[in-house]
Amino acid sequence: MILQYFVHLHFRHVPLLDRYAEIFTNNLNSVKIWDLSEAVKFYSALNHLPEKKTQQFLEAVNASLQAYLNSIPPKKLLYIVYNLYVLGVCPDFAVNKLLQYESILNLKEQSIFTHINLCLMMNKPFLKSHSFFCLKKVPPATTEDFQTSHTDIKNFIKDPDLYHYSLQIANTYYIDFVLALDTQDNKLVPVGDLQTDNLEIADCSENLIRIAVLCCTPNAFALGTLHPLGKLALKIRILKSFGFSVVVVPMHKFVRLTEENRVEYLRTKIFQELLDDQSALEGTTAEQDLEKNPL
């Protein structure tokens, strides 16, 4: 199927994806388990929902999933639920069914289940155990582009008290930098001591926000764009649920900027009004900012 090649190439062909969704929706009676599984896999991998008929498509997926729920093998249901969470939509009835299978999943499948558990907790603050969602230091990435980007960000911030570097949250998601921004004075402030308080900023004023800076490689984006693919989109969504605002640095473009333009890009991204959830997932502002700078 051509959509398999698109996923392999990270090519988000919007008209074709929308047309396929329309065919899926209009031919629901002929949809099989395989069709359902492949459809949610394609759309989650490319982080795409039909632009004009999102609700109709999701209703069709929901109806198909409900019809086949008792016939879907545990492993296949696991990936269907995960892919729906990547898209930001997953019905409770599918999750409840999956929870019945948790004990029979193998080690690899349990790792996927970890992501699903995080998604389950996103909208349930009372489940967010402080110890489970702690930040911890991990070894930094060592490739040249990561090192260049990390060095530039450190030089831009200057004061090491104003950032934490190379962290992991919930034992799952890597964050390049954590910053704290005073929105009233529009300046960075000390982020506090990880050893004494894993998620709180030193000064807990309502004017302070936590920022997670993510340095991303080209394979995190759809081909030729800065549209985040599924894994990055899910990571952004989960970090936002933890209370972070997210700044994405596309390294393949960032490292091609002049030193002056890198500084200007970071200043714009960190001190501008932070993106709302939808624009952050689409990556449109980041793309526009980079296009303003000569490469």
C-alpha atoms as an extended CHARMM CRD file, in Angstrom:
* protein
*
       295  EXT
         1         1  MET       CA              0.0000000000        0.0000000000        0.0000000000  PROA      1               0.0000000000
         2         2  ILE       CA              1.2570000000        3.4530000000       -0.9320000000  PROA      2               0.0000000000
         3         3  LEU       CA              0.6300000000        4.8430000000        2.5650000000  PROA      3               0.0000000000
         4         4  GLN       CA              3.1890000000        2.3810000000        3.9260000000  PROA      4               0.0000000000
         5         5  TYR       CA              5.8260000000        3.9920000000        1.7240000000  PROA      5               0.0000000000
         6         6  PHE       CA              4.7300000000        7.4410000000        2.8560000000  PROA      6               0.0000000000
         7         7  VAL       CA              5.1970000000        6.4230000000        6.4820000000  PROA      7               0.0000000000
         8         8  HSD       CA              8.6050000000        4.9260000000        5.6810000000  PROA      8               0.0000000000
         9         9  LEU       CA              9.6430000000        8.1700000000        3.9470000000  PROA      9               0.0000000000
        10        10  HSD       CA              7.9970000000       10.3980000000        6.6020000000  PROA      10              0.0000000000
        11        11  PHE       CA              6.0440000000       11.9490000000        3.7200000000  PROA      11              0.0000000000
        12        12  ARG       CA              2.8000000000       13.5880000000        4.8490000000  PROA      12              0.0000000000
        13        13  HSD       CA              0.7760000000       13.9300000000        1.6480000000  PROA      13              0.0000000000
        14        14  VAL       CA             -2.2630000000       15.7600000000        3.0180000000  PROA      14              0.0000000000
        15        15  PRO       CA             -4.6940000000       15.4120000000        0.0510000000  PROA      15              0.0000000000
        16        16  LEU       CA             -4.0610000000       11.6710000000       -0.2640000000  PROA      16              0.0000000000
        17        17  LEU       CA             -4.3240000000       11.0800000000        3.4890000000  PROA      17              0.0000000000
        18        18  ASP       CA             -7.5870000000       13.0050000000        3.5940000000  PROA      18              0.0000000000
        19        19  ARG       CA             -8.9160000000       11.0570000000        0.6120000000  PROA      19              0.0000000000
        20        20  TYR       CA             -8.0270000000        7.7200000000        2.2150000000  PROA      20              0.0000000000
        21        21  ALA       CA             -9.7930000000        8.7880000000        5.4160000000  PROA      21              0.0000000000
        22        22  GLU       CA            -12.8790000000        9.6330000000        3.3670000000  PROA      22              0.0000000000
        23        23  ILE       CA            -12.8300000000        6.1860000000        1.7200000000  PROA      23              0.0000000000
        24        24  PHE       CA            -12.4320000000        4.5350000000        5.1320000000  PROA      24              0.0000000000
        25        25  THR       CA            -15.3640000000        6.5220000000        6.5320000000  PROA      25              0.0000000000
        26        26  ASN       CA            -17.6870000000        5.8950000000        3.5810000000  PROA      26              0.0000000000
        27        27  ASN       CA            -16.9900000000        2.1560000000        3.3800000000  PROA      27              0.0000000000
        28        28  LEU       CA            -17.1980000000        1.2280000000        7.0280000000  PROA      28              0.0000000000
        29        29  ASN       CA            -19.1670000000       -1.9650000000        6.3630000000  PROA      29              0.0000000000
        30        30  SER       CA            -16.2320000000       -3.4150000000        4.4260000000  PROA      30              0.0000000000
        31        31  VAL       CA            -13.5390000000       -2.3960000000        6.9390000000  PROA      31              0.0000000000
        32        32  LYS       CA            -11.7230000000       -5.3550000000        8.5000000000  PROA      32              0.0000000000
        33        33  ILE       CA             -9.5050000000       -5.5210000000       11.5880000000  PROA      33              0.0000000000
        34        34  TRP       CA             -6.4040000000       -5.2220000000        9.4010000000  PROA      34              0.0000000000
        35        35  ASP       CA             -7.7940000000       -2.0810000000        7.7080000000  PROA      35              0.0000000000
        36        36  LEU       CA             -8.5290000000       -0.5070000000       11.0830000000  PROA      36              0.0000000000
        37        37  SER       CA             -5.1020000000       -1.3560000000       12.4850000000  PROA      37              0.0000000000
        38        38  GLU       CA             -3.2450000000       -0.0660000000        9.4240000000  PROA      38              0.0000000000
        39        39  ALA       CA             -5.2830000000        3.1370000000        9.2210000000  PROA      39              0.0000000000
        40        40  VAL       CA             -4.5980000000        4.2320000000       12.7950000000  PROA      40              0.0000000000
        41        41  LYS       CA             -0.9300000000        3.2410000000       12.3740000000  PROA      41              0.0000000000
        42        42  PHE       CA             -0.5030000000        5.4080000000        9.2660000000  PROA      42              0.0000000000
        43        43  TYR       CA             -2.2680000000        8.4460000000       10.6800000000  PROA      43              0.0000000000
        44        44  SER       CA             -0.5370000000        8.2960000000       14.0530000000  PROA      44              0.0000000000
        45        45  ALA       CA              2.9200000000        7.8510000000       12.5160000000  PROA      45              0.0000000000
        46        46  LEU       CA              2.4040000000       10.9430000000       10.3640000000  PROA      46              0.0000000000
        47        47  ASN       CA              0.4960000000       12.7940000000       13.1170000000  PROA      47              0.0000000000
        48        48  HSD       CA             -2.3640000000       13.5860000000       10.7950000000  PROA      48              0.0000000000
        49        49  LEU       CA             -6.1350000000       13.7940000000       11.0010000000  PROA      49              0.0000000000
        50        50  PRO       CA             -8.3640000000       14.8320000000        8.0630000000  PROA      50              0.0000000000
        51        51  GLU       CA             -8.5040000000       18.5980000000        7.9530000000  PROA      51              0.0000000000
        52        52  LYS       CA            -12.2040000000       18.9710000000        7.1160000000  PROA      52              0.0000000000
        53        53  LYS       CA            -13.7860000000       15.7180000000        8.3050000000  PROA      53              0.0000000000
        54        54  THR       CA            -11.9110000000       14.8560000000       11.4760000000  PROA      54              0.0000000000
        55        55  GLN       CA            -15.0230000000       14.0580000000       13.5030000000  PROA      55              0.0000000000
        56        56  GLN       CA            -16.5090000000       11.7820000000       10.8420000000  PROA      56              0.0000000000
        57        57  PHE       CA            -13.2430000000        9.8580000000       10.5260000000  PROA      57              0.0000000000
        58        58  LEU       CA            -12.8680000000        9.4300000000       14.2820000000  PROA      58              0.0000000000
        59        59  GLU       CA            -16.4670000000        8.2760000000       14.6060000000  PROA      59              0.0000000000
        60        60  ALA       CA            -15.8180000000        5.6840000000       11.8880000000  PROA      60              0.0000000000
        61        61  VAL       CA            -12.6670000000        4.4700000000       13.6500000000  PROA      61              0.0000000000
        62        62  ASN       CA            -14.5580000000        4.3190000000       16.9410000000  PROA      62              0.0000000000
        63        63  ALA       CA            -17.4300000000        2.3340000000       15.4060000000  PROA      63              0.0000000000
        64        64  SER       CA            -15.0720000000       -0.1240000000       13.7310000000  PROA      64              0.0000000000
        65        65  LEU       CA            -13.0460000000       -0.5880000000       16.9090000000  PROA      65              0.0000000000
        66        66  GLN       CA            -16.1740000000       -1.2080000000       18.9440000000  PROA      66              0.0000000000
        67        67  ALA       CA            -17.4810000000       -3.7390000000       16.4260000000  PROA      67              0.0000000000
        68        68  TYR       CA            -14.2650000000       -5.7750000000       16.4470000000  PROA      68              0.0000000000
        69        69  LEU       CA            -13.2010000000       -5.2260000000       20.0510000000  PROA      69              0.0000000000
        70        70  ASN       CA            -13.6880000000       -8.8060000000       21.2360000000  PROA      70              0.0000000000
        71        71  SER       CA            -11.9900000000      -10.2200000000       18.1320000000  PROA      71              0.0000000000
        72        72  ILE       CA             -8.8140000000       -8.1290000000       18.1690000000  PROA      72              0.0000000000
        73        73  PRO       CA             -5.7630000000      -10.0090000000       19.5390000000  PROA      73              0.0000000000
        74        74  PRO       CA             -4.1670000000       -8.4020000000       22.6310000000  PROA      74              0.0000000000
        75        75  LYS       CA             -0.9670000000       -7.3230000000       20.8510000000  PROA      75              0.0000000000
        76        76  LYS       CA             -2.8460000000       -5.7230000000       17.9680000000  PROA      76              0.0000000000
        77        77  LEU       CA             -5.2020000000       -3.9640000000       20.3880000000  PROA      77              0.0000000000
        78        78  LEU       CA             -2.1770000000       -2.6420000000       22.2750000000  PROA      78              0.0000000000
        79        79  TYR       CA             -0.8090000000       -0.9460000000       19.1740000000  PROA      79              0.0000000000
        80        80  ILE       CA             -4.2090000000        0.3420000000       18.0930000000  PROA      80              0.0000000000
        81        81  VAL       CA             -4.7290000000        1.9730000000       21.4960000000  PROA      81              0.0000000000
        82        82  TYR       CA             -1.1950000000        3.3970000000       21.4740000000  PROA      82              0.0000000000
        83        83  ASN       CA             -1.6260000000        4.8350000000       17.9790000000  PROA      83              0.0000000000
        84        84  LEU       CA             -4.9420000000        6.4030000000       18.9220000000  PROA      84              0.0000000000
        85        85  TYR       CA             -3.2810000000        8.0280000000       21.9340000000  PROA      85              0.0000000000
        86        86  VAL       CA             -0.6160000000        9.4320000000       19.6090000000  PROA      86              0.0000000000
        87        87  LEU       CA             -3.4740000000       11.0930000000       17.7400000000  PROA      87              0.0000000000
        88        88  GLY       CA             -4.8520000000       12.3570000000       21.0390000000  PROA      88              0.0000000000
        89        89  VAL       CA             -8.0400000000       10.2880000000       20.8820000000  PROA      89              0.0000000000
        90        90  CYS       CA             -8.7670000000        6.9100000000       22.4350000000  PROA      90              0.0000000000
        91        91  PRO       CA            -12.1350000000        5.6180000000       23.6770000000  PROA      91              0.0000000000
        92        92  ASP       CA            -12.3420000000        4.3460000000       27.2350000000  PROA      92              0.0000000000
        93        93  PHE       CA            -13.9200000000        1.0540000000       26.1870000000  PROA      93              0.0000000000
        94        94  ALA       CA            -10.7730000000        0.1090000000       24.2330000000  PROA      94              0.0000000000
        95        95  VAL       CA             -8.4910000000        1.0490000000       27.1220000000  PROA      95              0.0000000000
        96        96  ASN       CA            -10.5730000000       -0.9440000000       29.5830000000  PROA      96              0.0000000000
        97        97  LYS       CA            -10.3860000000       -3.9840000000       27.3190000000  PROA      97              0.0000000000
        98        98  LEU       CA             -6.6180000000       -3.6040000000       26.9580000000  PROA      98              0.0000000000
        99        99  LEU       CA             -6.1540000000       -3.4200000000       30.7260000000  PROA      99              0.0000000000
       100       100  GLN       CA             -7.5140000000       -6.9500000000       30.9390000000  PROA      100             0.0000000000
       101       101  TYR       CA             -4.5320000000       -8.1440000000       28.8900000000  PROA      101             0.0000000000
       102       102  GLU       CA             -1.7500000000       -6.2790000000       30.7120000000  PROA      102             0.0000000000
       103       103  SER       CA             -0.4270000000       -9.3480000000       32.5420000000  PROA      103             0.0000000000
       104       104  ILE       CA              0.1220000000      -11.3670000000       29.3510000000  PROA      104             0.0000000000
       105       105  LEU       CA              2.1250000000       -8.7620000000       27.4240000000  PROA      105             0.0000000000
       106       106  ASN       CA              5.8210000000       -9.4610000000       26.8880000000  PROA      106             0.0000000000
       107       107  LEU       CA              8.6570000000       -7.1140000000       27.8530000000  PROA      107             0.0000000000
       108       108  LYS       CA              8.6950000000       -5.1650000000       24.5750000000  PROA      108             0.0000000000
       109       109  GLU       CA              4.9450000000       -4.7540000000       24.6650000000  PROA      109             0.0000000000
       110       110  GLN       CA              5.1230000000       -3.6260000000       28.2960000000  PROA      110             0.0000000000
       111       111  SER       CA              7.3100000000       -0.7020000000       27.1580000000  PROA      111             0.0000000000
       112       112  ILE       CA              4.5180000000        0.4020000000       24.8260000000  PROA      112             0.0000000000
       113       113  PHE       CA              2.1040000000        0.0070000000       27.7200000000  PROA      113             0.0000000000
       114       114  THR       CA              4.2580000000        2.4490000000       29.7160000000  PROA      114             0.0000000000
       115       115  HSD       CA              3.4950000000        5.1800000000       27.1640000000  PROA      115             0.0000000000
       116       116  ILE       CA             -0.1930000000        4.3290000000       27.3590000000  PROA      116             0.0000000000
       117       117  ASN       CA             -0.1160000000        4.6020000000       31.1540000000  PROA      117             0.0000000000
       118       118  LEU       CA              1.4010000000        8.0730000000       30.8420000000  PROA      118             0.0000000000
       119       119  CYS       CA             -1.3850000000        9.0270000000       28.4480000000  PROA      119             0.0000000000
       120       120  LEU       CA             -3.9720000000        7.7040000000       30.8950000000  PROA      120             0.0000000000
       121       121  MET       CA             -2.5560000000        9.9770000000       33.5840000000  PROA      121             0.0000000000
       122       122  MET       CA             -2.3700000000       13.1230000000       31.4520000000  PROA      122             0.0000000000
       123       123  ASN       CA             -5.8630000000       14.2860000000       32.3240000000  PROA      123             0.0000000000
       124       124  LYS       CA             -5.9010000000       12.8580000000       35.8540000000  PROA      124             0.0000000000
       125       125  PRO       CA             -3.6920000000       15.0640000000       38.0580000000  PROA      125             0.0000000000
       126       126  PHE       CA             -4.4260000000       13.0100000000       41.1790000000  PROA      126             0.0000000000
       127       127  LEU       CA             -2.6370000000       10.0590000000       39.5380000000  PROA      127             0.0000000000
       128       128  LYS       CA              0.5570000000       12.0230000000       38.9200000000  PROA      128             0.0000000000
       129       129  SER       CA              2.7840000000       10.5460000000       41.5940000000  PROA      129             0.0000000000
       130       130  HSD       CA              5.6370000000       12.9340000000       42.3510000000  PROA      130             0.0000000000
       131       131  SER       CA              8.1540000000       10.0900000000       42.4690000000  PROA      131             0.0000000000
       132       132  PHE       CA              6.9260000000        8.6130000000       39.1860000000  PROA      132             0.0000000000
       133       133  PHE       CA              7.1130000000       11.8950000000       37.3030000000  PROA      133             0.0000000000
       134       134  CYS       CA             10.4910000000       12.9680000000       38.6360000000  PROA      134             0.0000000000
       135       135  LEU       CA             13.2540000000       14.4580000000       36.5420000000  PROA      135             0.0000000000
       136       136  LYS       CA             16.6610000000       12.8330000000       36.6430000000  PROA      136             0.0000000000
       137       137  LYS       CA             19.9610000000       13.5720000000       34.9470000000  PROA      137             0.0000000000
       138       138  VAL       CA             21.0610000000       11.2100000000       32.1710000000  PROA      138             0.0000000000
       139       139  PRO       CA             24.0960000000       11.1730000000       29.8390000000  PROA      139             0.0000000000
       140       140  PRO       CA             23.7220000000       13.7410000000       27.0310000000  PROA      140             0.0000000000
       141       141  ALA       CA             23.5450000000       12.8700000000       23.3520000000  PROA      141             0.0000000000
       142       142  THR       CA             27.0010000000       12.8600000000       21.7710000000  PROA      142             0.0000000000
       143       143  THR       CA             26.4480000000       13.4050000000       18.0400000000  PROA      143             0.0000000000
       144       144  GLU       CA             27.9650000000       16.5290000000       16.5080000000  PROA      144             0.0000000000
       145       145  ASP       CA             24.6610000000       18.3130000000       15.8430000000  PROA      145             0.0000000000
       146       146  PHE       CA             23.4920000000       17.7080000000       19.4070000000  PROA      146             0.0000000000
       147       147  GLN       CA             26.7930000000       18.9400000000       20.8220000000  PROA      147             0.0000000000
       148       148  THR       CA             26.7000000000       22.0580000000       18.6320000000  PROA      148             0.0000000000
       149       149  SER       CA             23.0960000000       22.8460000000       19.5480000000  PROA      149             0.0000000000
       150       150  HSD       CA             23.6700000000       22.1980000000       23.2520000000  PROA      150             0.0000000000
       151       151  THR       CA             26.7760000000       24.4000000000       23.2860000000  PROA      151             0.0000000000
       152       152  ASP       CA             24.9290000000       27.2360000000       21.5450000000  PROA      152             0.0000000000
       153       153  ILE       CA             22.0370000000       27.0490000000       24.0010000000  PROA      153             0.0000000000
       154       154  LYS       CA             24.4030000000       27.0300000000       26.9930000000  PROA      154             0.0000000000
       155       155  ASN       CA             26.2750000000       30.0330000000       25.5760000000  PROA      155             0.0000000000
       156       156  PHE       CA             22.9850000000       31.8330000000       25.0030000000  PROA      156             0.0000000000
       157       157  ILE       CA             21.7880000000       31.2590000000       28.5820000000  PROA      157             0.0000000000
       158       158  LYS       CA             25.2890000000       31.7770000000       30.0840000000  PROA      158             0.0000000000
       159       159  ASP       CA             24.4190000000       31.2450000000       33.7640000000  PROA      159             0.0000000000
       160       160  PRO       CA             24.3460000000       27.4800000000       34.5720000000  PROA      160             0.0000000000
       161       161  ASP       CA             21.9620000000       28.1740000000       37.4780000000  PROA      161             0.0000000000
       162       162  LEU       CA             19.3210000000       29.0800000000       34.8950000000  PROA      162             0.0000000000
       163       163  TYR       CA             19.0150000000       25.6320000000       33.3620000000  PROA      163             0.0000000000
       164       164  HSD       CA             19.0870000000       21.9020000000       33.9680000000  PROA      164             0.0000000000
       165       165  TYR       CA             20.7050000000       19.9340000000       31.1690000000  PROA      165             0.0000000000
       166       166  SER       CA             20.1350000000       16.4440000000       29.7460000000  PROA      166             0.0000000000
       167       167  LEU       CA             17.2190000000       15.1190000000       31.7730000000  PROA      167             0.0000000000
       168       168  GLN       CA             14.6940000000       12.3260000000       31.6290000000  PROA      168             0.0000000000
       169       169  ILE       CA             11.1610000000       12.5320000000       32.9530000000  PROA      169             0.0000000000
       170       170  ALA       CA              9.0790000000        9.5680000000       34.1050000000  PROA      170             0.0000000000
       171       171  ASN       CA             11.9780000000        7.3070000000       33.0930000000  PROA      171             0.0000000000
       172       172  THR       CA             10.8270000000        7.7380000000       29.5000000000  PROA      172             0.0000000000
       173       173  TYR       CA             11.1580000000       11.1270000000       27.8130000000  PROA      173             0.0000000000
       174       174  TYR       CA             14.4630000000       12.9090000000       27.2120000000  PROA      174             0.0000000000
       175       175  ILE       CA             14.5900000000       16.6990000000       27.6490000000  PROA      175             0.0000000000
       176       176  ASP       CA             17.6410000000       18.6280000000       26.4810000000  PROA      176             0.0000000000
       177       177  PHE       CA             17.1240000000       21.6510000000       28.7660000000  PROA      177             0.0000000000
       178       178  VAL       CA             14.6790000000       22.7070000000       31.4640000000  PROA      178             0.0000000000
       179       179  LEU       CA             14.3240000000       26.4570000000       31.9940000000  PROA      179             0.0000000000
       180       180  ALA       CA             12.1480000000       28.6940000000       34.1680000000  PROA      180             0.0000000000
       181       181  LEU       CA             10.7570000000       31.9020000000       32.6810000000  PROA      181             0.0000000000
       182       182  ASP       CA              9.4110000000       34.8170000000       34.7120000000  PROA      182             0.0000000000
       183       183  THR       CA              6.6880000000       36.0460000000       32.3750000000  PROA      183             0.0000000000
       184       184  GLN       CA              6.2030000000       39.3020000000       34.2750000000  PROA      184             0.0000000000
       185       185  ASP       CA              9.8300000000       40.4080000000       33.9770000000  PROA      185             0.0000000000
       186       186  ASN       CA             10.4110000000       38.3710000000       30.7900000000  PROA      186             0.0000000000
       187       187  LYS       CA             13.6200000000       36.8140000000       32.0700000000  PROA      187             0.0000000000
       188       188  LEU       CA             14.9750000000       33.4050000000       32.9850000000  PROA      188             0.0000000000
       189       189  VAL       CA             15.2640000000       32.6100000000       36.6880000000  PROA      189             0.0000000000
       190       190  PRO       CA             17.0640000000       29.8180000000       38.6000000000  PROA      190             0.0000000000
       191       191  VAL       CA             15.3830000000       26.4620000000       38.1120000000  PROA      191             0.0000000000
       192       192  GLY       CA             16.0440000000       25.0560000000       41.5860000000  PROA      192             0.0000000000
       193       193  ASP       CA             17.6840000000       21.9060000000       42.9060000000  PROA      193             0.0000000000
       194       194  LEU       CA             16.6910000000       18.6150000000       41.3090000000  PROA      194             0.0000000000
       195       195  GLN       CA             17.7910000000       16.7140000000       44.3810000000  PROA      195             0.0000000000
       196       196  THR       CA             15.3760000000       18.5020000000       46.6780000000  PROA      196             0.0000000000
       197       197  ASP       CA             12.4180000000       19.1310000000       44.4080000000  PROA      197             0.0000000000
       198       198  ASN       CA             12.1200000000       17.2940000000       41.1340000000  PROA      198             0.0000000000
       199       199  LEU       CA              9.4780000000       19.3610000000       39.3780000000  PROA      199             0.0000000000
       200       200  GLU       CA              9.1770000000       22.6880000000       41.1670000000  PROA      200             0.0000000000
       201       201  ILE       CA             10.9550000000       25.8980000000       40.2400000000  PROA      201             0.0000000000
       202       202  ALA       CA             12.8880000000       27.6460000000       43.0170000000  PROA      202             0.0000000000
       203       203  ASP       CA             10.3930000000       30.5270000000       43.1600000000  PROA      203             0.0000000000
       204       204  CYS       CA              6.8540000000       29.1470000000       42.7290000000  PROA      204             0.0000000000
       205       205  SER       CA              5.3210000000       32.4750000000       41.6700000000  PROA      205             0.0000000000
       206       206  GLU       CA              2.2940000000       32.2390000000       39.3930000000  PROA      206             0.0000000000
       207       207  ASN       CA              4.2720000000       34.2990000000       36.8710000000  PROA      207             0.0000000000
       208       208  LEU       CA              6.7910000000       31.4860000000       36.3850000000  PROA      208             0.0000000000
       209       209  ILE       CA              6.5190000000       28.7770000000       33.7600000000  PROA      209             0.0000000000
       210       210  ARG       CA              8.6760000000       25.7190000000       33.1410000000  PROA      210             0.0000000000
       211       211  ILE       CA             10.0840000000       25.3190000000       29.6500000000  PROA      211             0.0000000000
       212       212  ALA       CA             11.2740000000       22.0490000000       28.1320000000  PROA      212             0.0000000000
       213       213  VAL       CA             13.7020000000       22.5910000000       25.2540000000  PROA      213             0.0000000000
       214       214  LEU       CA             13.7710000000       19.7030000000       22.7800000000  PROA      214             0.0000000000
       215       215  CYS       CA             16.5790000000       19.4980000000       20.2220000000  PROA      215             0.0000000000
       216       216  CYS       CA             15.1680000000       17.3350000000       17.4340000000  PROA      216             0.0000000000
       217       217  THR       CA             16.7190000000       15.5360000000       14.4750000000  PROA      217             0.0000000000
       218       218  PRO       CA             15.1640000000       15.6300000000       10.9700000000  PROA      218             0.0000000000
       219       219  ASN       CA             13.4820000000       12.2430000000       11.4160000000  PROA      219             0.0000000000
       220       220  ALA       CA             11.2260000000       13.7910000000       14.0750000000  PROA      220             0.0000000000
       221       221  PHE       CA              9.4670000000       15.8230000000       11.3670000000  PROA      221             0.0000000000
       222       222  ALA       CA              7.4860000000       15.0960000000        8.2250000000  PROA      222             0.0000000000
       223       223  LEU       CA              9.6340000000       15.2170000000        5.0990000000  PROA      223             0.0000000000
       224       224  GLY       CA             10.4630000000       18.7730000000        4.0310000000  PROA      224             0.0000000000
       225       225  THR       CA              8.4840000000       20.3730000000        6.8700000000  PROA      225             0.0000000000
       226       226  LEU       CA              8.5760000000       21.0340000000       10.5980000000  PROA      226             0.0000000000
       227       227  HSD       CA              5.3450000000       19.1480000000       11.2020000000  PROA      227             0.0000000000
       228       228  PRO       CA              6.1200000000       16.8320000000       14.1640000000  PROA      228             0.0000000000
       229       229  LEU       CA              5.6060000000       13.1570000000       13.4770000000  PROA      229             0.0000000000
       230       230  GLY       CA              3.6920000000       10.9690000000       15.9010000000  PROA      230             0.0000000000
       231       231  LYS       CA              6.3230000000       10.2330000000       18.5440000000  PROA      231             0.0000000000
       232       232  LEU       CA              7.3590000000       13.8760000000       18.8900000000  PROA      232             0.0000000000
       233       233  ALA       CA              3.7320000000       15.0380000000       18.8910000000  PROA      233             0.0000000000
       234       234  LEU       CA              2.9350000000       12.6310000000       21.7300000000  PROA      234             0.0000000000
       235       235  LYS       CA              6.0260000000       13.7120000000       23.6610000000  PROA      235             0.0000000000
       236       236  ILE       CA              5.0230000000       17.3740000000       23.3500000000  PROA      236             0.0000000000
       237       237  ARG       CA              1.4860000000       16.5900000000       24.4870000000  PROA      237             0.0000000000
       238       238  ILE       CA              2.6800000000       14.6270000000       27.5160000000  PROA      238             0.0000000000
       239       239  LEU       CA              5.2340000000       17.2710000000       28.5330000000  PROA      239             0.0000000000
       240       240  LYS       CA              2.5030000000       19.8950000000       28.3630000000  PROA      240             0.0000000000
       241       241  SER       CA              0.3530000000       17.7360000000       30.6230000000  PROA      241             0.0000000000
       242       242  PHE       CA              3.2420000000       17.7970000000       33.1390000000  PROA      242             0.0000000000
       243       243  GLY       CA              3.0560000000       21.5940000000       33.1470000000  PROA      243             0.0000000000
       244       244  PHE       CA              5.8400000000       22.3720000000       30.6850000000  PROA      244             0.0000000000
       245       245  SER       CA              5.7490000000       24.7900000000       27.8050000000  PROA      245             0.0000000000
       246       246  VAL       CA              7.7310000000       23.2350000000       24.9660000000  PROA      246             0.0000000000
       247       247  VAL       CA             10.3160000000       24.8480000000       22.6950000000  PROA      247             0.0000000000
       248       248  VAL       CA             11.3480000000       22.7110000000       19.7260000000  PROA      248             0.0000000000
       249       249  VAL       CA             14.7610000000       23.2960000000       18.1340000000  PROA      249             0.0000000000
       250       250  PRO       CA             14.9910000000       21.5740000000       14.7070000000  PROA      250             0.0000000000
       251       251  MET       CA             18.7310000000       20.8960000000       14.6820000000  PROA      251             0.0000000000
       252       252  HSD       CA             19.0570000000       20.2680000000       10.9430000000  PROA      252             0.0000000000
       253       253  LYS       CA             17.9900000000       23.8770000000       10.3440000000  PROA      253             0.0000000000
       254       254  PHE       CA             19.3550000000       25.4230000000       13.5170000000  PROA      254             0.0000000000
       255       255  VAL       CA             22.9820000000       24.3590000000       12.9370000000  PROA      255             0.0000000000
       256       256  ARG       CA             22.9010000000       25.9110000000        9.4510000000  PROA      256             0.0000000000
       257       257  LEU       CA             22.1210000000       29.3690000000       10.8170000000  PROA      257             0.0000000000
       258       258  THR       CA             24.8240000000       31.9190000000       11.4590000000  PROA      258             0.0000000000
       259       259  GLU       CA             25.8190000000       32.3760000000       15.0910000000  PROA      259             0.0000000000
       260       260  GLU       CA             23.9430000000       35.6730000000       15.2120000000  PROA      260             0.0000000000
       261       261  ASN       CA             20.7760000000       34.1240000000       13.8090000000  PROA      261             0.0000000000
       262       262  ARG       CA             20.9740000000       31.1940000000       16.2240000000  PROA      262             0.0000000000
       263       263  VAL       CA             20.9840000000       33.6360000000       19.1190000000  PROA      263             0.0000000000
       264       264  GLU       CA             18.0680000000       35.5350000000       17.6120000000  PROA      264             0.0000000000
       265       265  TYR       CA             16.1430000000       32.3150000000       17.0440000000  PROA      265             0.0000000000
       266       266  LEU       CA             16.5850000000       31.1910000000       20.6610000000  PROA      266             0.0000000000
       267       267  ARG       CA             15.6690000000       34.6290000000       21.9740000000  PROA      267             0.0000000000
       268       268  THR       CA             12.5040000000       34.6330000000       19.8620000000  PROA      268             0.0000000000
       269       269  LYS       CA             11.4820000000       31.1130000000       20.8150000000  PROA      269             0.0000000000
       270       270  ILE       CA             12.1280000000       31.4190000000       24.5550000000  PROA      270             0.0000000000
       271       271  PHE       CA             10.9290000000       34.9630000000       25.2050000000  PROA      271             0.0000000000
       272       272  GLN       CA              8.0340000000       35.1720000000       22.7490000000  PROA      272             0.0000000000
       273       273  GLU       CA              4.5090000000       34.4010000000       23.8130000000  PROA      273             0.0000000000
       274       274  LEU       CA              4.5440000000       30.6150000000       24.0610000000  PROA      274             0.0000000000
       275       275  LEU       CA              2.5990000000       28.5550000000       21.5700000000  PROA      275             0.0000000000
       276       276  ASP       CA             -0.7890000000       27.1300000000       22.3540000000  PROA      276             0.0000000000
       277       277  ASP       CA             -1.2070000000       23.3630000000       22.2120000000  PROA      277             0.0000000000
       278       278  GLN       CA             -2.3940000000       23.1030000000       18.6320000000  PROA      278             0.0000000000
       279       279  SER       CA              0.2760000000       25.3190000000       17.0270000000  PROA      279             0.0000000000
       280       280  ALA       CA              2.9830000000       23.5670000000       19.0360000000  PROA      280             0.0000000000
       281       281  LEU       CA              1.8770000000       20.1900000000       17.7030000000  PROA      281             0.0000000000
       282       282  GLU       CA              1.7520000000       21.4830000000       14.1430000000  PROA      282             0.0000000000
       283       283  GLY       CA              5.1560000000       23.1340000000       14.4320000000  PROA      283             0.0000000000
       284       284  THR       CA              4.0460000000       26.0330000000       12.2220000000  PROA      284             0.0000000000
       285       285  THR       CA              5.5850000000       28.8600000000       14.2410000000  PROA      285             0.0000000000
       286       286  ALA       CA              8.9590000000       27.1630000000       14.4920000000  PROA      286             0.0000000000
       287       287  GLU       CA              8.9830000000       26.7190000000       10.7350000000  PROA      287             0.0000000000
       288       288  GLN       CA              8.0550000000       30.3370000000       10.0980000000  PROA      288             0.0000000000
       289       289  ASP       CA             10.7360000000       31.5880000000       12.4960000000  PROA      289             0.0000000000
       290       290  LEU       CA             13.4340000000       29.5850000000       10.7680000000  PROA      290             0.0000000000
       291       291  GLU       CA             12.2970000000       30.6860000000        7.3300000000  PROA      291             0.0000000000
       292       292  LYS       CA             12.7900000000       34.3000000000        8.3820000000  PROA      292             0.0000000000
       293       293  ASN       CA             16.4760000000       33.5970000000        9.0050000000  PROA      293             0.0000000000
       294       294  PRO       CA             18.9730000000       33.0780000000        6.1740000000  PROA      294             0.0000000000
       295       295  LEU       CA             20.3100000000       29.5210000000        6.1280000000  PROA      295             0.0000000000
